[in-house]
Amino acid sequence: MPHDGTLAAFWTRCVAATDVPTESQLTSDVWSFGDNPEMADRLLELVLAGPKRATAGALADYEHDGEPVPEVGDLSIVTDGAGRPRAVLRVTDVRVGPLSSVDDRFAWDEGEGDRTRAWWLEAHRGFFHRYLPTIGVEYDDDIATVFQRFEVVYSE
């Protein structure tokens, strides 16, 4: 956590306001959605408003960052585009599979666009085509993807 205490103070407020045990530790990195501040804000707003309860990312991104794949029960702090902590999420389901294996329910739970599988695939193919080369990975429709569902434990 940063030395300015912002994240630590946010976590303390979360523990005080929820059933998260005091001794709980964050088991995932502090992170934001997407790859730019505008996307982070837009997707976070969908989380805070309610329709977004799932997210997906390339397994290669986790490997590039040296991060483990999330596990059910993991807690993490999500920040907005300016890096301010805004929500604590708990992972409720994780599956790794080809990008093309997304189903209708997951696309709906991700809460973006018109919430259809077709829209989801087009949007994620575009994002992966743009983003993956920045970490030295070629896009493929069968790229291993981490599909995760979550619940909001706390938000400000």
Steps between C-alpha positions, in 0.01 A plus 500: 500500500621854433679686776244782504261278694206546261457129426564397859237748624253378237561138607453595866163661416400187307583271791311727743188512278477135388531143617855477362705367792748751643786261444413454131770593259455606141568190294509675163667815377342837507387551141273687262293385204632533145819662383432873526340743748182553296434126470576452870242764593236377256522136610523587869180701468328188362618312809380771738165533319443126506495334159868401487569191709761328283823577320740321269868537427765317305690240701812639330441832677512329841814314395660821368435675832608197706156486661315182595161426349233617745333237715151486645495707817786732402447864593640794307476876491392653169603855425358761266693650210681740732616215724259573787365192679128464437390140561594172660404196294482134601549237230204260487589291194806449278544308177788496254415418139532627143369851438256350250347280774314789662131419545186714496471511880855624551456770235183611681672499840785713369239774458650682201348610169177323414612209724490244217768244421547651153559849641730360771713308250536799267596733786748257657656404168557870434647558845726194483615592145599843630637405842678165467778627269595750773607202715654307211213256441328424169122495492319173430127419536604206713725701732471375857266734684425532870124538543407612850184600678503716810287670761547849635591477869546874555499818296540873541 
